Every structure is written in C-alpha cells, then in structure tokens.
C-alpha cells in the first residue's frame, strides 16, 4: 500500500486558503498513484483561532462534500486529518475518512482534548473508538494528544488494526516527545503508525512537522523532516505477520492482571 502524508504550512483562520492547500496536495498525491493520502489535524483552520466556532464546519457538510468529490475524482482513499466541526450545537475536532469510491467509511471525534492549550474549554470530547477498512486493510485513527494515552491506542490495536493514523498539530518544542511516542506506539502494538503533523505558526506556537510512517519494528518508512511537502512511502503489511509470529505480545498478554 502506497501512503502519502501531507506536511503543509496552514494559515491560521483562513479556511478558503487551507482548503486550497489541501486540494492541491491531494491532487499531487493522486498523481503519484498513492493509495492513501493523509491530512494533518485541523487543516481547515489550524490549531486553533480564537473565533474557531465561527469558522467551523456544520455537521461536516463542506468537509464531507470536499472529501467525497476528491476521493472519487482521483480514485484515492483520504484520511481527512481533522476539522473544526459543529455537531448538534457542540464543537468537535473531527476526522472524516473516505474510500476511493467517495464513500464515508469512518468519522472520529478527538477523545483526549489538550487542556494546557484550553482545547477542552472550546471543544467537546468524543467518546467512541473508530476502526475502518481501506482497500481491505483494517485501520484505526486518533488525533494528536490521543497518542499519549497508551490504553486508548492499545484498544485500537486489540481491534486487529494494521495501520494506525495519527493526524496532529504538534509543537516543535516537544518534537522529541512526538518522535518517541509514535515509535513506541508502533513497536508495542506491532502495527504501522502513520503520523502527520503540520508546519507554520498559530499565535506563539510553532508546529514541528516530523510526519512519518513507522513500521512495527520502529523503523522509519518515511523519515521525519521539517520541510513543506508530500512524502510518500510503501507499506509492506507482511511485516506485521512476521513480527507477530516471532514476538507474539498479543498471545502473551495477561489482561486478567491489568486491573487496579
């Protein structure tokens, strides 16, 4: 499976410009014959303008139309990062996933909100784990801060996913955490981790890039960098079978003891 991560410099609060950036990047990924393209967190508004509620999509209408049309037009699966999205009057940080036929196959609302930035005061938290299939491959998704919660990521892995997508808006001052956590989640759960971060600034926060694809051994398929662009790698899913046969942590787990 050929996967492209979009590491773009978003414009805080400029929805029109950010949709243009996303469309150009998706088109470029399709021209590379990628199977899957992945956007970063809050690619519509960046993370996050003070008037985010005013700029937010409503029930995902604009976002879903956009992703549906492009996935069909370019015959490509799109993991739609996340957007600011009002659902039933509440503001969520929402990821929509579309297959290459233009069908919505998943929707995930960010579960763990980043309280140091006040995200929890503006957004509502999701409460559902989401898995889906792209070209017959079982996948999971979480958003940014979710990666710090090992129990949540392990719950995805226990659903037998092979690829875990993680769009983010992660600051450069904690790039070492980003790199380390993503590799750890790949190794301990024996799955591919596709992590996509943005660049640019939002107020005093500078985003760190370092998007990557990491295999179940913790090796980089795409190495992290701090450049704007599309970065594409081939994912060999047979690696998962090999590692799970040689070091079968799922067989050797003792969940009956993992209780407080």
C-alpha positions as CSV (number, residue, x, y, z in Angstrom):
1,X,0.0,0.0,0.0
2,X,1.4,3.4,-1.0
3,X,0.7,6.1,1.5
4,X,1.3,9.9,1.2
5,X,1.4,12.2,4.2
6,X,0.7,15.9,3.7
7,X,3.0,18.1,5.7
8,X,1.7,21.6,5.0
9,X,2.0,25.1,6.4
10,X,-1.5,26.1,7.3
11,X,-2.8,29.6,7.6
12,X,-4.5,30.4,10.9
13,X,-8.2,31.1,10.4
14,X,-8.1,31.2,6.6
15,X,-10.5,28.4,5.7
16,X,-10.5,29.2,2.0
17,X,-6.7,29.1,1.7
18,X,-6.4,26.0,3.7
19,X,-8.9,24.1,1.6
20,X,-6.9,25.2,-1.5
21,X,-3.7,23.9,0.1
22,X,-5.4,20.5,0.9
23,X,-6.9,20.2,-2.6
24,X,-3.5,20.8,-4.3
25,X,-1.8,18.3,-2.0
26,X,-4.4,15.6,-2.6
27,X,-4.1,16.1,-6.3
28,X,-0.3,15.7,-6.1
29,X,-0.7,12.5,-4.1
30,X,-3.1,11.1,-6.7
31,X,-0.6,12.0,-9.5
32,X,2.0,9.9,-7.6
33,X,-0.5,7.0,-7.7
34,X,-0.8,6.8,-3.9
35,X,-3.5,4.5,-2.4
36,X,-4.0,6.7,0.7
37,X,-3.4,10.4,1.4
38,X,-3.5,11.8,5.0
39,X,-4.1,15.4,6.1
40,X,-3.0,16.9,9.5
41,X,-5.1,18.0,12.4
42,X,-7.5,21.0,12.0
43,X,-6.3,21.5,8.4
44,X,-9.2,23.8,7.8
45,X,-8.5,26.5,10.4
46,X,-5.1,25.4,12.0
47,X,-4.9,24.9,15.8
48,X,-6.9,27.0,16.7
49,X,-8.1,30.5,16.0
50,X,-9.9,32.4,18.7
51,X,-13.0,32.6,16.5
52,X,-12.9,28.9,15.7
53,X,-16.6,28.3,16.4
54,X,-17.5,31.0,13.8
55,X,-15.2,29.3,11.2
56,X,-16.2,25.7,12.0
57,X,-18.0,23.4,9.6
58,X,-21.6,22.5,10.5
59,X,-22.3,18.8,10.6
60,X,-19.3,18.3,8.3
61,X,-21.2,19.5,5.3
62,X,-18.4,21.3,3.5
63,X,-15.7,18.9,4.5
64,X,-17.7,15.8,3.5
65,X,-18.6,17.2,0.1
66,X,-15.0,18.1,-0.4
67,X,-13.5,14.8,0.6
68,X,-16.2,12.8,-1.3
69,X,-15.6,14.6,-4.5
70,X,-11.8,14.4,-4.4
71,X,-11.7,10.8,-3.4
72,X,-13.9,9.8,-6.3
73,X,-12.3,12.2,-8.8
74,X,-8.8,10.9,-8.0
75,X,-9.6,7.3,-7.1
76,X,-7.8,7.7,-3.8
77,X,-8.5,6.9,-0.1
78,X,-8.4,10.0,2.1
79,X,-7.8,10.1,5.9
80,X,-9.1,13.6,6.3
81,X,-6.9,14.7,9.2
82,X,-9.4,16.7,11.3
83,X,-11.6,19.8,11.0
84,X,-13.4,22.1,13.4
85,X,-17.0,20.8,13.3
86,X,-20.2,21.7,15.0
87,X,-22.4,18.6,15.6
88,X,-25.8,19.1,17.4
89,X,-24.6,22.6,18.6
90,X,-21.3,21.3,20.0
91,X,-17.9,21.9,18.6
92,X,-15.7,18.9,17.9
93,X,-12.3,18.1,16.4
94,X,-13.5,15.6,13.8
95,X,-11.7,13.3,11.4
96,X,-13.6,12.0,8.3
97,X,-12.3,9.1,6.3
98,X,-13.3,8.4,2.7
99,X,-12.5,5.4,0.5
100,X,-11.6,5.7,-3.2
101,X,-15.2,5.4,-4.2
102,X,-16.2,8.5,-2.4
103,X,-17.8,6.6,0.5
104,X,-17.5,7.8,4.1
105,X,-16.1,4.8,6.0
106,X,-15.3,6.5,9.3
107,X,-15.8,9.5,11.5
108,X,-13.8,10.1,14.7
109,X,-14.2,12.9,17.2
110,X,-11.0,13.5,19.2
111,X,-11.3,11.9,22.6
112,X,-8.5,13.5,24.6
113,X,-8.5,17.2,24.5
114,X,-5.3,19.2,25.2
115,X,-6.1,21.1,28.4
116,X,-2.8,23.1,28.5
117,X,-4.0,25.0,25.4
118,X,-7.6,25.2,26.6
119,X,-8.9,22.9,23.9
120,X,-11.2,21.3,26.5
121,X,-12.8,24.7,27.1
122,X,-13.7,25.2,23.5
123,X,-14.3,21.7,22.0
124,X,-16.3,18.8,23.2
125,X,-14.7,15.4,23.6
126,X,-15.6,12.4,21.6
127,X,-16.2,9.1,23.3
128,X,-16.0,6.4,20.6
129,X,-13.2,4.3,19.2
130,X,-13.4,4.1,15.4
131,X,-11.9,1.4,13.0
132,X,-12.4,1.2,9.3
133,X,-11.1,-0.5,6.1
134,X,-9.2,1.0,3.2
135,X,-8.7,-1.4,0.3
136,X,-9.4,-4.3,2.6
137,X,-6.8,-3.2,5.3
138,X,-8.2,-2.7,8.8
139,X,-7.2,0.7,10.2
140,X,-7.7,2.9,13.2
141,X,-7.4,6.6,13.9
142,X,-6.8,9.0,16.7
143,X,-5.8,12.7,16.9
144,X,-2.6,14.3,18.3
145,X,-2.8,14.3,22.1
146,X,-4.6,10.9,22.0
147,X,-1.2,9.3,21.3
148,X,-0.1,9.9,24.9
149,X,-2.8,7.6,26.2
150,X,-1.4,4.1,25.8
151,X,-4.7,2.5,26.8
152,X,-6.6,4.2,24.0
153,X,-4.0,3.2,21.4
154,X,-3.9,-0.4,22.7
155,X,-7.7,-0.6,22.4
156,X,-7.3,0.2,18.7
157,X,-4.6,-2.5,18.4
158,X,-6.9,-5.0,20.1
159,X,-9.3,-4.5,17.2
160,X,-6.7,-6.1,14.9
161,X,-5.9,-3.0,13.0
162,X,-2.7,-3.0,10.9
163,X,-2.4,0.7,10.2
164,X,-2.9,3.5,12.8
165,X,-3.4,7.0,11.5
166,X,-2.5,10.0,13.7
167,X,-3.1,13.5,12.4
168,X,-1.7,16.2,14.7
169,X,-0.9,19.8,15.3
170,X,2.2,19.2,17.5
171,X,4.5,22.0,18.6
172,X,8.2,21.9,17.8
173,X,9.2,22.4,21.4
174,X,8.0,18.8,22.0
175,X,9.3,17.2,18.8
176,X,11.3,14.6,20.8
177,X,8.1,13.5,22.5
178,X,6.3,13.2,19.2
179,X,9.0,11.1,17.6
180,X,9.4,8.9,20.7
181,X,5.7,8.3,21.4
182,X,4.9,7.5,17.8
183,X,7.8,4.9,17.5
184,X,6.8,3.4,20.9
185,X,3.1,3.0,19.8
186,X,4.2,1.3,16.6
187,X,6.6,-1.1,18.5
188,X,4.4,-2.0,21.4
189,X,1.3,-2.6,19.3
190,X,3.1,-4.2,16.3
191,X,1.4,-2.1,13.7
192,X,2.3,0.7,11.2
193,X,1.9,4.2,12.5
194,X,1.2,7.0,10.0
195,X,1.7,10.3,11.9
196,X,1.0,13.6,10.1
197,X,1.9,16.9,11.6
198,X,1.7,20.4,10.2
199,X,4.1,23.3,9.9
200,X,3.8,27.1,10.4
201,X,2.6,29.0,13.4
202,X,-0.6,29.7,15.4
203,X,-0.1,32.7,17.6
204,X,3.1,31.8,19.6
205,X,3.0,28.1,18.8
206,X,5.3,26.8,16.1
207,X,4.4,23.4,14.7
208,X,7.2,20.9,14.3
209,X,6.5,18.7,11.2
210,X,8.2,15.4,11.6
211,X,5.5,13.5,9.9
212,X,6.5,9.9,9.4
213,X,5.5,6.3,8.6
214,X,6.8,3.9,11.1
215,X,6.8,0.1,10.7
216,X,6.1,-2.4,13.6
217,X,9.8,-2.7,14.3
218,X,10.0,1.0,15.0
219,X,11.9,1.7,11.7
220,X,11.1,4.7,9.5
221,X,9.5,4.1,6.2
222,X,9.4,7.8,5.8
223,X,11.9,9.7,7.9
224,X,10.8,12.8,9.8
225,X,11.7,16.2,8.5
226,X,10.7,19.9,8.7
227,X,10.0,20.6,5.1
228,X,6.7,21.5,3.4
229,X,5.6,18.8,1.0
230,X,4.1,15.5,0.3
231,X,6.0,12.5,1.5
232,X,5.2,9.0,0.2
233,X,6.2,5.5,1.3
234,X,5.3,1.9,0.6
235,X,3.8,-0.1,3.5
236,X,4.6,-3.8,3.4
237,X,1.9,-5.3,5.5
238,X,3.6,-8.8,5.5
239,X,6.0,-7.3,8.1
240,X,3.1,-7.4,10.7
241,X,2.7,-11.2,10.3
242,X,6.4,-11.7,10.7
243,X,6.8,-9.7,13.9
244,X,3.6,-11.1,15.4
245,X,4.8,-14.6,14.8
246,X,8.3,-14.0,16.1
247,X,7.4,-11.9,19.2
248,X,3.8,-12.5,19.9
249,X,3.0,-10.0,22.6
250,X,-0.8,-10.3,22.0
251,X,-0.7,-14.0,22.7
252,X,1.5,-13.5,25.8
253,X,-0.7,-10.7,27.3
254,X,-2.2,-11.3,30.7
255,X,-5.2,-8.9,30.8
256,X,-6.7,-10.6,33.8
257,X,-3.8,-9.0,35.8
258,X,-4.1,-5.5,34.3
259,X,-6.6,-4.2,36.8
260,X,-6.4,-1.6,39.5
